Amino acid sequence: MRPPINVRHEVVCAVLPLGLAAAIAAAAWLHMFAADSALTTAAFVICVLIATVGAIAVVATTFMGRLRQAMGRLTYLVPAFALLGAMVPMYALDQFALVHRGIQVQCEVVAIDNYVRGSDTLRTDHEFACPGWPSFNADTSRAERFPIGHDLIATIDPLDRAEPSIREVSSTNALIAAAFSIGLLAAVVFGRLDAVDDGRIRAAWRVRIRRLRNRGVA
């Protein structure tokens, strides 16, 4: 018979991905929008360090704790989804930056490289040259590839902080990404708690809800 769980310990381990996501989002925001200064640089470095420690903690608490016994081979999904959910806000902030200050410029495909991602996903990497702006690379599926010499309009960040985009940028894309991140992280947190719970976590939640209701009545 397994020993009873430590509710506080399991809750702390479960919410670690939220701290990781917050640190990554803060670092991305500082990079995208904060003015250059020694204070900004120091804050960015601190956020990156916190995110690094957080990522290590998420993986360590997943494979060294009770969760591994509860989920078996599926345990690796927890840190994978947690890290994915924590990284998505970077894309959302990229989109917000391009919407806020991006400019549209005409670019030309000057080189392409066909490659295979994974075992069978055909992709094409394009190098784009934009007069007056630094060249950049962007990839598409093999079916959507552009020939050398093809012209298109790209959205570029004049501060060169956000990644250039050859697709439409919008606040809607950013909000969808943010919502996806929140939903995925919530699923990771509650899924982990449910996997390790021996009844004590549910009991603790019931007690907490009852207390809140009693305060409302009073």
N, C-alpha and C positions, 0 to 999 in steps of 0.2 A: 504493500500500500504506500502510495506516494505521500510525502509530508504535505501539510496544507500550504497554500500559496501565501506569499507576502503581498497583500493587496497594494500597498503603497509602492513597493518595488516594481510590481508588474505595471502599474499605471504609469510610473515614471518612464519605464522602458518603452511602453506603448506610445507615449507622446514625444519621444525623442525625434521622430521624423518631422514633427511640427517645428521644433527648434532648428533642425537642419534646414528646413525650407525657409524659415524666417531669416537665418544667417545668409543663405544664398541669395534670397530676394533683396536683402539689405545691401549686400556687396554689389549685386547687379544694378540696383538703383543708384548707388554712389558712382559706379562706373558710367552709367548712362546720363545722369542728370546733374550730379553735384559739380560745382566749380572746382577747378584744380587748385589745391592748396595742400600744405603739409598736414593739416588736420584731416582733410578728406582722404589723403593717402594712408594715414595712420588708421583711420576708421575702416577703410577698405581692407587693409592687411589684417586687422583684428577680426573682421567678419569672415575673411577667408580662413583664418586659423580656427575660428569657432566652427565653421562649416566642415573643415577637415576633421577636427576632433569629433564632431557630430556624426559624420559619415562612418568613422571607425567605430564609434559607440553603437550606432544602429546595427552594424554587421556583427560586432562582438556580442551584444546582448541578444541577438537573434540565435546565433549558433552555440552560445555557451550557457544558455538558460533553459528554462522549462519548455519554451516554445518548440525547441527541436524535438523533444520527446513527444509533444502533442501533434506535430504536423509531419514528422518524418521527412520524406524526400521533398515534400512541398515547401519546406522551410525556406529554401532559397528565394521563393517568390516574394517573401515579405521584404527583405532589403532591396530586391530588384524594383518592386513597385514603389517602395518608400523613396528610393533615389530618383526614380522617374518623376514621381509627384513633386519632389523637391526641386528638380531641374526645370520643369515646365515654366515656372514663373520667369525664367530668363528669356524665353521666347516671347512671353506676354509683354515684358518690358521693352524688348527689341521692337515689337510692333508699335507700342505706345510712342517710343522715341521717333520711329519713322513717320508716324502719323503727325506727331507734334512739330517736327522740324525737318522732315525728309524733303528732298527735292528730286524732281524727275529729270533724268538725263538720258540721252540716246547713247546706247552702247552697241558694240559689234562683237560677235563671236569670232575670236581669233585662233582658238585651239579647242579641240575636244579630246576626251579620253574615255573610251568605253571600258567598263569594268563590271565585275560581278560581286555583288554584296551578299555575304553569306554563302549559301550553296547554289542558289538559282535565281537571285534577284538581279536583273540586268539594269544597270544604271549608266548614265553618261555625265561626266564632269565637263563643264564648259568654262573656258577662260574668256572673260569679257573685257574689252578695252573701251574706256569711256574718255573721250577727249577732254582734257583739263582735270581729270580725276584719276585716282589710282585704279589699276585694274583689279578685278576680283574674280573669284571662282564660285560657281553655283552648279549643283547637279540636279538632274531630272531623271525620270524613268526613261528607259531606252525608247519607248514609244513617243515620248514628248521631246526628244532631243532636237536641237537646232543645228543646222548645217553651218560650217565655217562661212563667215561673211554675212550671216543673218543679223539684221538690226532689230533692236527692241528697246522699249523704254523701261529703265530700271529706277527704283527709288533708292537714293543714296543719302546717308547721314553726312552732312557737311562737316560735322565734328569728328567723323570717322570712329564713332564709338559703337553704333549699331551695325549689324551685318547688312550689307546691301540686299535688296530683294528684287527678284525679277517677276514676282507675283503681286497681286493687288494687296495693299496693306490697309488695315482698317482697325478701328477700336473694337469692332465686333469680334475680330479674330483674337485680339488680346483678351477680351472678356471671356470668350469661350475657353481659351487656354487656362485662364485663372480659375474658372469654374471647374474645369477638368482636374486641375491640380488639387483643389480643395476637396472635390469628391473622392479622388483617388487616395489622398492622405487620410481622409475620414474613414474610408473603407479599410485602410491598413491599420489604423488605430483600433477601431472597434472589432475588426476581424481578429487581430492579435489578442485582444482582451477576451473575446469569446472563446478562442482556441485554448487559452491557458486556464480559464475560469473553472473552479471547482464548486461554484455556488457562492463563494464569498464576495466576489466583485458585484454580482447582481444584488446580493443582500446589502452591500454597502451603498449601492445606488438607491435602493428602495428606502434605506434609512435617511439618506441625504434628501431625497425628494419629499419624504414625509416631513422632515424638519422645515423645508422651504414652504411647504403647504401650511404648516402650523404657524409659521411666521406671517404668512399672508392673511390667515384668518385672524391672528392677533392684531 
